[in-house]
Amino acid sequence: MTNITQPKFPLGRVVITFNAAQHLSAVAVNDALRRHQAGDWGDIPPEDACENEISLKQGFRLHSAYGTGERRFWVITEHDRSVTTILLPQDY
């Protein structure tokens, strides 16, 4: 049985840094985007997850982290939900 979750917010235009595009698989990126939009913030501290829940309701920036080691990456959706960026930590 597939667990389908309704998106909690729009992603807007999705962009990826050149560096992230070179190092991440399309499967990992698509899975992360699905999780991010569903409110599964990935591997972030509990206080950051709590902040995302507040940001979701108040219209602030949302930040998630997925993967490990050299494949760890971030997904950031801007406060106005116009753009979601996939990037590696060193791209920030």
All heavy atoms as an XYZ file, in Angstrom:
733
protein
N       0.839     -1.188      0.000
C       0.000      0.000      0.000
C       0.879      1.244      0.000
O       1.811      1.358      0.774
C      -0.896     -0.024      1.234
C      -1.860      1.086      1.296
S      -3.051      0.759      2.610
C      -3.513      2.389      2.971
N       0.599      2.189     -0.864
C       1.365      3.419     -0.965
C       0.748      4.481     -0.077
O      -0.455      4.691     -0.080
C       1.381      3.929     -2.420
O       1.910      2.903     -3.255
C       2.206      5.174     -2.546
N       1.604      5.134      0.686
C       1.147      6.210      1.556
C       1.262      7.526      0.786
O       2.353      8.017      0.547
C       1.995      6.247      2.829
C       1.494      7.278      3.811
O       0.433      7.845      3.641
N       2.271      7.503      4.851
N       0.146      8.081      0.372
C       0.128      9.332     -0.380
C      -0.300     10.453      0.561
O      -1.365     10.404      1.151
C      -0.820      9.240     -1.581
C      -0.343      8.142     -2.532
C      -0.924     10.580     -2.293
C      -1.263      7.858     -3.672
N       0.566     11.437      0.689
C       0.307     12.567      1.571
C       0.043     13.808      0.726
O       0.759     14.076     -0.238
C       1.524     12.813      2.490
O       1.809     11.621      3.194
C       1.256     13.922      3.468
N      -0.958     14.555      1.099
C      -1.261     15.811      0.420
C      -0.142     16.813      0.673
O       0.353     16.926      1.795
C      -2.569     16.383      0.928
C      -3.784     15.640      0.444
C      -4.022     15.879     -1.030
O      -3.378     15.278     -1.881
N      -4.937     16.759     -1.335
N       0.267     17.562     -0.354
C       1.256     18.619     -0.147
C       0.737     19.655      0.842
O      -0.436     20.009      0.817
C       1.418     19.230     -1.534
C       0.904     18.204     -2.484
C      -0.151     17.452     -1.743
N       1.631     20.144      1.697
C       1.250     21.146      2.690
C       1.459     22.575      2.200
O       0.970     23.513      2.810
C       2.040     20.918      3.981
C       1.659     19.626      4.662
C       2.280     19.541      6.025
C       1.748     18.302      6.729
N       2.081     18.288      8.130
N       2.200     22.722      1.101
C       2.480     24.052      0.566
C       2.995     23.902     -0.865
O       3.479     22.838     -1.248
C       3.524     24.790      1.431
C       4.825     24.043      1.550
C       5.862     24.281      0.672
C       5.006     23.081      2.533
C       7.054     23.585      0.768
C       6.197     22.381      2.647
C       7.220     22.640      1.760
N       2.916     24.962     -1.659
C       3.461     24.912     -3.025
C       4.983     25.078     -3.001
O       5.526     25.802     -2.161
C       2.790     26.087     -3.722
C       2.448     27.038     -2.625
C       2.186     26.196     -1.399
N       5.654     24.409     -3.914
C       7.111     24.530     -4.006
C       7.538     25.738     -4.819
O       8.665     26.195     -4.708
C       7.707     23.272     -4.653
C       7.578     21.982     -3.870
C       8.060     20.807     -4.712
C       8.330     22.057     -2.554
N       6.649     26.255     -5.646
C       7.037     27.326     -6.553
C       7.955     26.768     -7.626
O       7.899     25.590     -7.969
N       8.828     27.600     -8.137
C       9.799     27.166     -9.145
C      10.890     26.383     -8.429
O      11.443     26.848     -7.433
C      10.389     28.391     -9.848
C      11.323     28.050    -10.991
C      11.676     29.291    -11.792
N      12.175     30.347    -10.943
C      13.455     30.741    -10.891
N      14.351     30.201    -11.657
N      13.812     31.719    -10.075
N      11.217     25.194     -8.910
C      12.245     24.366     -8.288
C      13.542     24.557     -9.061
O      13.581     24.405    -10.283
C      11.834     22.875     -8.275
C      12.948     22.017     -7.699
C      10.544     22.686     -7.472
N      14.602     24.909     -8.319
C      15.925     25.100     -8.908
C      16.936     24.273     -8.128
O      16.710     23.936     -6.963
C      16.341     26.593     -8.930
C      15.396     27.409     -9.790
C      16.410     27.162     -7.535
N      18.033     23.932     -8.787
C      19.091     23.156     -8.157
C      20.426     23.775     -8.532
O      20.615     24.187     -9.689
C      19.003     21.667     -8.569
C      20.021     20.803     -7.819
C      19.125     21.503    -10.076
C      19.800     19.305     -7.976
N      21.334     23.866     -7.568
C      22.653     24.415     -7.878
C      23.394     23.446     -8.798
O      23.130     22.238     -8.815
C      23.489     24.641     -6.606
O      23.737     23.385     -5.981
C      22.794     25.611     -5.648
N      24.322     23.972     -9.556
C      25.118     23.150    -10.465
C      25.826     22.043     -9.694
O      25.837     20.886    -10.110
C      26.135     24.028    -11.215
C      27.006     23.247    -12.148
C      26.532     22.865    -13.392
C      28.290     22.884    -11.775
C      27.336     22.126    -14.253
C      29.095     22.143    -12.633
C      28.617     21.768    -13.879
N      26.409     22.402     -8.562
C      27.136     21.449     -7.736
C      26.226     20.316     -7.274
O      26.581     19.135     -7.355
C      27.763     22.170     -6.541
C      28.784     21.349     -5.813
O      29.451     20.495     -6.377
N      28.925     21.615     -4.524
N      25.041     20.647     -6.797
C      24.099     19.626     -6.344
C      23.668     18.739     -7.513
O      23.563     17.519     -7.368
C      22.894     20.276     -5.675
N      23.420     19.333     -8.657
C      23.005     18.563     -9.834
C      24.083     17.564    -10.252
O      23.768     16.479    -10.743
C      22.672     19.497    -10.985
N      25.332     17.910    -10.019
C      26.439     17.023    -10.371
C      26.597     15.855     -9.403
O      27.143     14.820     -9.769
C      27.748     17.817    -10.429
C      27.791     18.866    -11.506
C      27.677     18.262    -12.896
O      28.409     17.360    -13.248
N      26.733     18.758    -13.676
N      26.139     16.013     -8.166
C      26.399     15.019     -7.119
C      25.187     14.214     -6.663
O      25.342     13.213     -5.976
C      27.024     15.704     -5.899
C      28.415     16.161     -6.146
N      28.704     17.431     -6.609
C      29.600     15.517     -6.039
C      30.000     17.546     -6.753
N      30.578     16.402     -6.428
N      23.987     14.653     -6.991
C      22.786     13.994     -6.482
C      22.025     13.291     -7.595
O      21.983     13.780     -8.717
C      21.866     15.025     -5.819
C      22.459     15.831     -4.670
C      21.496     16.926     -4.242
C      22.815     14.917     -3.510
N      21.405     12.188     -7.243
C      20.581     11.477     -8.221
C      19.202     12.133     -8.313
O      18.712     12.731     -7.345
C      20.428     10.008     -7.836
O      19.542      9.866     -6.734
N      18.583     11.988     -9.458
C      17.231     12.516     -9.649
C      16.260     11.845     -8.688
O      15.340     12.493     -8.182
C      16.788     12.317    -11.095
N      16.465     10.572     -8.405
C      15.587      9.848     -7.482
C      15.671     10.459     -6.091
O      14.653     10.710     -5.444
C      15.940      8.343     -7.450
C      15.202      7.627     -6.331
C      15.648      7.695     -8.789
N      16.887     10.734     -5.609
C      17.066     11.328     -4.276
C      16.428     12.712     -4.207
O      15.775     13.054     -3.222
C      18.548     11.405     -3.921
N      16.610     13.500     -5.242
C      16.053     14.864     -5.273
C      14.530     14.815     -5.295
O      13.864     15.527     -4.526
C      16.614     15.656     -6.466
C      15.852     16.959     -6.670
C      18.104     15.928     -6.277
N      13.963     13.987     -6.155
C      12.501     13.898     -6.240
C      11.891     13.387     -4.944
O      10.850     13.878     -4.509
C      12.080     13.033     -7.426
C      12.298     13.742     -8.742
O      12.188     14.954     -8.840
N      12.631     12.977     -9.770
N      12.536     12.405     -4.318
C      12.042     11.893     -3.043
C      12.102     12.988     -1.971
O      11.158     13.164     -1.201
C      12.853     10.670     -2.604
C      12.322     10.060     -1.334
O      11.117      9.710     -1.288
O      13.110      9.932     -0.368
N      13.192     13.733     -1.940
C      13.336     14.812     -0.965
C      12.281     15.893     -1.179
O      11.700     16.398     -0.216
C      14.741     15.405     -1.040
N      12.028     16.251     -2.418
C      11.007     17.266     -2.694
C       9.633     16.805     -2.234
O       8.867     17.574     -1.646
C      10.974     17.605     -4.189
C      12.139     18.444     -4.699
C      12.111     18.501     -6.221
C      12.118     19.842     -4.100
N       9.320     15.542     -2.483
C       8.038     14.987     -2.035
C       7.938     15.031     -0.517
O       6.935     15.472      0.042
C       7.892     13.547     -2.538
C       6.602     12.875     -2.129
C       6.612     11.384     -2.435
N       7.754     10.670     -1.906
C       7.933     10.348     -0.618
N       7.049     10.694      0.278
N       8.998      9.693     -0.229
N       9.012     14.601      0.176
C       9.023     14.605      1.640
C       8.932     16.029      2.187
O       8.175     16.302      3.118
C      10.292     13.914      2.146
C      10.314     12.420      1.905
C      11.626     11.803      2.300
N      11.899     11.996      3.730
C      13.075     11.731      4.285
N      14.089     11.277      3.582
N      13.243     11.941      5.578
N       9.713     16.926      1.629
C       9.730     18.332      2.060
C       8.333     18.935      1.951
O       7.825     19.527      2.911
C      10.735     19.085      1.182
C      10.872     20.541      1.448
N      11.525     21.049      2.549
C      10.455     21.617      0.725
C      11.505     22.376      2.492
N      10.865     22.741      1.399
N       7.702     18.745      0.807
C       6.377     19.323      0.579
C       5.312     18.692      1.469
O       4.313     19.318      1.785
C       5.999     19.172     -0.898
C       4.834     20.034     -1.297
C       4.580     20.017     -2.788
O       4.855     19.031     -3.469
N       4.059     21.113     -3.301
N       5.559     17.468      1.939
C       4.620     16.782      2.831
C       4.856     17.134      4.295
O       4.110     16.705      5.172
C       4.725     15.277      2.635
N       5.907     17.919      4.577
C       6.202     18.299      5.958
C       7.110     17.321      6.676
O       7.237     17.382      7.899
N       7.776     16.439      5.946
C       8.799     15.553      6.506
C      10.125     16.274      6.283
O      10.647     16.294      5.178
C       8.779     14.205      5.787
C       9.929     13.292      6.187
O      10.840     13.721      6.930
O       9.933     12.136      5.729
N      10.637     16.884      7.330
C      11.780     17.795      7.216
C      13.119     17.085      7.162
O      14.166     17.730      7.141
C      11.744     18.809      8.349
C      10.405     19.455      8.509
C       9.609     19.408      9.622
C       9.668     20.222      7.548
N       8.437     20.105      9.414
C       8.446     20.610      8.140
C       9.920     20.615      6.236
C       7.491     21.376      7.479
C       8.958     21.369      5.572
C       7.772     21.746      6.180
N      13.109     15.776      7.150
C      14.355     15.029      7.010
C      15.152     15.001      8.299
O      14.593     14.951      9.394
N      16.462     15.075      8.154
C      17.391     14.932      9.275
C      17.821     16.306      9.784
O      18.909     16.797      9.466
C      18.595     14.112      8.819
C      19.565     13.843      9.952
O      19.148     13.867     11.128
O      20.755     13.601      9.656
N      16.919     16.943     10.538
C      17.243     18.228     11.158
C      16.952     18.115     12.655
O      16.179     17.258     13.076
C      16.458     19.399     10.530
C      14.946     19.219     10.692
C      16.830     19.578      9.057
C      14.130     20.419     10.232
N      17.568     18.966     13.460
C      17.307     18.934     14.905
C      15.829     19.212     15.211
O      15.152     19.923     14.448
C      18.192     20.051     15.468
C      19.216     20.310     14.419
C      18.566     19.982     13.107
N      15.325     18.676     16.321
C      13.915     18.874     16.684
C      13.508     20.341     16.756
O      12.399     20.699     16.355
C      13.798     18.200     18.052
C      14.916     17.224     18.109
C      16.012     17.805     17.268
N      14.384     21.198     17.229
C      14.035     22.618     17.324
C      13.869     23.248     15.934
O      13.042     24.138     15.741
C      15.039     23.405     18.173
C      16.463     23.340     17.702
C      17.273     22.165     18.252
O      16.711     21.220     18.822
O      18.511     22.206     18.091
N      14.639     22.771     14.948
C      14.478     23.265     13.583
C      13.183     22.748     12.969
O      12.511     23.463     12.219
C      15.672     22.874     12.713
C      16.937     23.620     13.091
O      16.855     24.607     13.848
O      18.023     23.216     12.636
N      12.834     21.498     13.263
C      11.564     20.940     12.787
C      10.396     21.728     13.367
O       9.428     22.048     12.657
C      11.463     19.464     13.148
N      10.494     22.079     14.636
C       9.458     22.883     15.292
C       9.372     24.257     14.619
O       8.271     24.765     14.372
C       9.768     23.006     16.775
S       8.510     23.905     17.696
N      10.504     24.843     14.320
C      10.539     26.143     13.644
C       9.886     26.044     12.265
O       9.155     26.947     11.846
C      11.977     26.646     13.512
C      12.101     28.034     12.948
C      11.514     29.108     13.855
O      11.527     28.964     15.087
O      11.017     30.117     13.305
N      10.123     24.939     11.554
C       9.482     24.743     10.252
C       7.963     24.671     10.383
O       7.244     25.196      9.537
C       9.993     23.467      9.574
C      11.229     23.702      8.738
O      11.630     24.818      8.487
N      11.837     22.617      8.307
N       7.483     24.026     11.430
C       6.035     23.934     11.633
C       5.429     25.320     11.856
O       4.370     25.632     11.327
C       5.705     23.000     12.799
C       6.022     21.545     12.521
C       5.291     20.958     11.329
O       4.108     21.306     11.111
O       5.885     20.157     10.600
N       6.129     26.154     12.604
C       5.685     27.537     12.797
C       5.766     28.296     11.475
O       4.837     29.013     11.095
C       6.533     28.228     13.891
C       6.269     27.575     15.248
C       6.270     29.737     13.922
C       7.261     27.950     16.322
N       6.866     28.104     10.754
C       7.073     28.784      9.475
C       6.020     28.388      8.449
O       5.604     29.202      7.630
C       8.465     28.457      8.926
O       9.449     28.978      9.794
N       5.594     27.142      8.514
C       4.548     26.657      7.609
C       3.259     27.443      7.816
O       2.599     27.848      6.859
C       4.326     25.170      7.861
C       3.441     24.403      6.901
C       3.980     24.482      5.481
C       3.349     22.953      7.345
N       2.923     27.691      9.064
C       1.688     28.416      9.393
C       1.810     29.922      9.200
O       0.850     30.590      8.823
C       1.292     28.110     10.837
C       0.894     26.667     11.035
C       0.611     26.367     12.481
C       0.300     24.884     12.613
N       0.897     24.292     13.765
N       2.998     30.454      9.450
C       3.193     31.906      9.415
C       3.723     32.428      8.080
O       3.848     33.636      7.903
C       4.158     32.322     10.533
C       3.657     31.995     11.920
C       2.405     32.775     12.273
O       2.262     33.937     11.930
N       1.480     32.118     12.956
N       4.084     31.524      7.185
C       4.590     31.957      5.883
C       6.044     32.360      5.890
O       6.428     33.294      5.181
N       6.867     31.663      6.675
C       8.309     31.922      6.690
C       9.033     30.862      5.868
O       8.444     29.888      5.407
C       8.845     31.934      8.126
C       8.195     32.959      9.016
C       7.765     32.610     10.287
C       8.001     34.267      8.599
C       7.170     33.538     11.117
C       7.404     35.210      9.423
C       6.984     34.845     10.696
N      10.335     31.014      5.734
C      11.178     30.107      4.976
C      11.174     28.712      5.602
O      11.172     28.569      6.821
C      12.595     30.681      4.989
C      13.568     30.021      4.092
C      14.894     30.717      4.276
N      15.563     30.870      3.018
C      16.861     31.068      2.897
N      17.612     31.170      3.977
N      17.401     31.170      1.727
N      11.221     27.671      4.739
C      11.244     26.279      5.182
C      12.560     25.637      4.761
O      13.031     25.843      3.639
C      10.079     25.510      4.554
C       8.694     26.055      4.889
C       7.662     25.486      3.932
C       8.343     25.754      6.330
N      13.157     24.854      5.658
C      14.466     24.252      5.416
C      14.454     22.792      5.833
O      14.075     22.473      6.958
C      15.522     25.030      6.218
C      16.892     24.479      6.080
N      17.445     23.656      7.028
C      17.816     24.621      5.113
C      18.667     23.328      6.645
N      18.910     23.896      5.483
N      14.861     21.903      4.924
C      14.954     20.473      5.209
C      16.344     19.975      4.836
O      17.048     20.611      4.045
C      13.936     19.689      4.373
O      12.621     20.081      4.671
N      16.719     18.833      5.401
C      18.018     18.225      5.085
C      17.824     16.728      4.874
O      17.136     16.064      5.641
C      19.002     18.476      6.219
N      18.466     16.219      3.831
C      18.352     14.811      3.477
C      19.717     14.273      3.084
O      20.631     15.026      2.778
C      17.376     14.628      2.307
C      16.041     15.273      2.558
C      15.753     16.536      2.062
C      15.075     14.642      3.323
C      14.538     17.146      2.309
C      13.854     15.244      3.590
C      13.597     16.493      3.074
O      12.399     17.092      3.335
N      19.839     12.947      3.065
C      21.082     12.300      2.671
C      22.114     12.329      3.780
O      21.898     12.918      4.851
N      23.245     11.698      3.505
C      24.337     11.630      4.480
C      25.675     11.840      3.782
O      25.786     11.672      2.565
C      24.365     10.259      5.199
O      24.542      9.236      4.214
C      23.098     10.015      5.992
N      26.661     12.193      4.576
C      28.022     12.345      4.055
C      28.090     13.311      2.895
O      27.502     14.390      2.932
N      28.802     12.891      1.842
C      28.952     13.742      0.659
C      27.650     13.903     -0.114
O      27.542     14.770     -0.976
C      30.022     13.173     -0.263
C      31.409     13.260      0.313
C      32.449     12.722     -0.649
O      32.123     12.446     -1.822
O      33.605     12.591     -0.221
N      26.675     13.090      0.204
C      25.368     13.155     -0.467
C      24.329     13.903      0.368
O      23.157     13.908      0.046
C      24.846     11.748     -0.775
C      25.729     10.932     -1.661
C      25.587     11.357     -3.117
N      26.249     10.447     -4.016
C      27.402     10.698     -4.618
N      28.016     11.825     -4.392
N      27.936      9.828     -5.438
N      24.768     14.555      1.441
C      23.839     15.343      2.256
C      23.503     16.619      1.490
O      24.375     17.273      0.913
C      24.468     15.694      3.603
C      23.525     16.479      4.516
C      24.031     16.454      5.943
N      23.225     17.248      6.829
C      22.079     16.856      7.363
N      21.595     15.663      7.081
N      21.409     17.636      8.182
N      22.217     16.966      1.497
C      21.814     18.179      0.795
C      20.617     18.818      1.488
O      19.969     18.206      2.335
C      21.500     17.892     -0.682
C      20.331     16.968     -0.927
C      19.097     17.476     -1.304
C      20.470     15.588     -0.817
C      18.023     16.629     -1.558
C      19.405     14.730     -1.081
C      18.183     15.252     -1.447
N      20.386     20.058      1.127
C      19.322     20.846      1.718
C      18.260     21.157      0.677
O      18.544     21.273     -0.517
C      19.860     22.172      2.242
C      20.833     22.051      3.365
C      21.054     20.976      4.181
C      21.731     23.062      3.814
N      22.031     21.260      5.102
C      22.458     22.538      4.899
C      21.981     24.359      3.401
C      23.418     23.271      5.575
C      22.936     25.092      4.069
C      23.642     24.543      5.158
N      17.045     21.356      1.158
C      15.938     21.849      0.348
C      15.389     23.061      1.098
O      15.039     22.963      2.275
C      14.840     20.774      0.167
C      13.682     21.348     -0.639
C      15.403     19.520     -0.498
N      15.354     24.200      0.429
C      14.905     25.444      1.051
C      13.800     26.062      0.194
O      13.994     26.296     -1.003
C      16.063     26.456      1.196
C      17.174     25.861      2.065
C      15.556     27.776      1.764
C      18.439     26.701      2.105
N      12.652     26.293      0.820
C      11.549     26.980      0.150
C      11.435     28.377      0.742
O      11.369     28.538      1.964
C      10.221     26.216      0.324
O      10.357     24.914     -0.257
C       9.069     26.950     -0.351
N      11.419     29.362     -0.134
C      11.369     30.755      0.312
C      10.027     31.086      0.968
O       9.029     30.402      0.744
C      11.625     31.687     -0.868
C      13.013     31.554     -1.452
C      14.138     31.781     -0.438
O      13.983     32.628      0.478
O      15.175     31.116     -0.559
N      10.029     32.140      1.753
C       8.852     32.521      2.549
C       7.592     32.707      1.712
O       6.503     32.386      2.144
C       9.149     33.800      3.344
C       9.199     35.031      2.490
N      10.290     35.340      1.721
C       8.271     35.978      2.268
C      10.036     36.453      1.065
N       8.824     36.870      1.373
N       7.746     33.223      0.493
C       6.565     33.475     -0.341
C       6.199     32.267     -1.209
O       5.275     32.350     -2.022
C       6.771     34.720     -1.204
C       7.943     34.583     -2.171
O       8.614     33.523     -2.207
O       8.192     35.561     -2.911
N       6.928     31.156     -1.021
C       6.687     29.887     -1.736
C       6.871     30.029     -3.242
O       6.346     29.246     -4.018
C       5.302     29.308     -1.430
C       4.941     29.232      0.049
C       5.886     28.351      0.856
N       5.429     28.239      2.234
C       6.051     28.760      3.274
N       7.169     29.439      3.112
N       5.587     28.593      4.493
N       7.656     31.018     -3.665
C       7.886     31.236     -5.094
C       9.007     30.365     -5.649
O       8.999     30.058     -6.843
C       8.207     32.709     -5.362
O       9.422     33.065     -4.715
N       9.955     29.969     -4.795
C      11.113     29.201     -5.243
C      11.505     28.192     -4.174
O      11.510     28.506     -2.982
C      12.330     30.118     -5.519
C      13.560     29.312     -5.903
C      12.020     31.144     -6.576
N      11.855     26.994     -4.629
C      12.461     25.980     -3.772
C      13.807     25.632     -4.380
O      13.895     25.338     -5.575
C      11.568     24.725     -3.669
O      10.346     25.080     -3.023
C      12.252     23.620     -2.881
N      14.855     25.684     -3.551
C      16.213     25.442     -4.014
C      16.766     24.167     -3.404
O      16.645     23.952     -2.194
C      17.128     26.623     -3.635
O      16.565     27.832     -4.154
C      18.538     26.437     -4.178
N      17.405     23.338     -4.229
C      18.126     22.155     -3.778
C      19.595     22.515     -3.876
O      20.069     22.963     -4.919
C      17.817     20.923     -4.654
C      16.329     20.572     -4.579
C      18.647     19.734     -4.216
C      15.599     20.904     -5.811
N      20.325     22.320     -2.777
C      21.733     22.670     -2.757
C      22.497     21.826     -1.768
O      21.901     21.249     -0.829
C      21.906     24.144     -2.410
C      21.507     24.615     -1.022
C      22.230     25.927     -0.709
C      20.012     24.847     -0.900
N      23.789     21.738     -1.964
C      24.674     21.092     -0.996
C      25.048     22.132      0.053
O      25.050     23.337     -0.239
C      25.936     20.570     -1.691
C      25.717     19.549     -2.818
C      27.067     19.127     -3.388
C      24.939     18.351     -2.343
N      25.359     21.697      1.270
C      25.708     22.678      2.318
C      26.814     23.646      1.892
O      26.754     24.840      2.205
C      26.141     21.801      3.492
C      25.348     20.550      3.304
C      25.304     20.343      1.807
N      27.809     23.165      1.147
C      28.896     24.043      0.738
C      28.483     25.058     -0.326
O      29.205     26.003     -0.610
C      30.122     23.241      0.260
C      29.871     22.317     -0.888
C      29.527     20.903     -0.460
O      28.939     20.668      0.574
N      29.924     19.938     -1.282
N      27.290     24.880     -0.904
C      26.773     25.839     -1.890
C      26.127     27.060     -1.229
O      25.834     28.035     -1.903
C      25.720     25.182     -2.789
C      26.280     24.064     -3.626
O      27.483     24.034     -3.877
O      25.466     23.185     -4.009
N      25.861     26.981      0.079
C      25.130     28.040      0.766
C      25.964     29.276      0.917
O      27.089     29.292      1.195
C      24.649     27.548      2.138
C      23.675     28.480      2.781
C      22.371     28.594      2.315
C      24.029     29.252      3.866
C      21.455     29.426      2.909
C      23.131     30.101      4.469
C      21.846     30.192      3.985
O      20.934     31.044      4.579
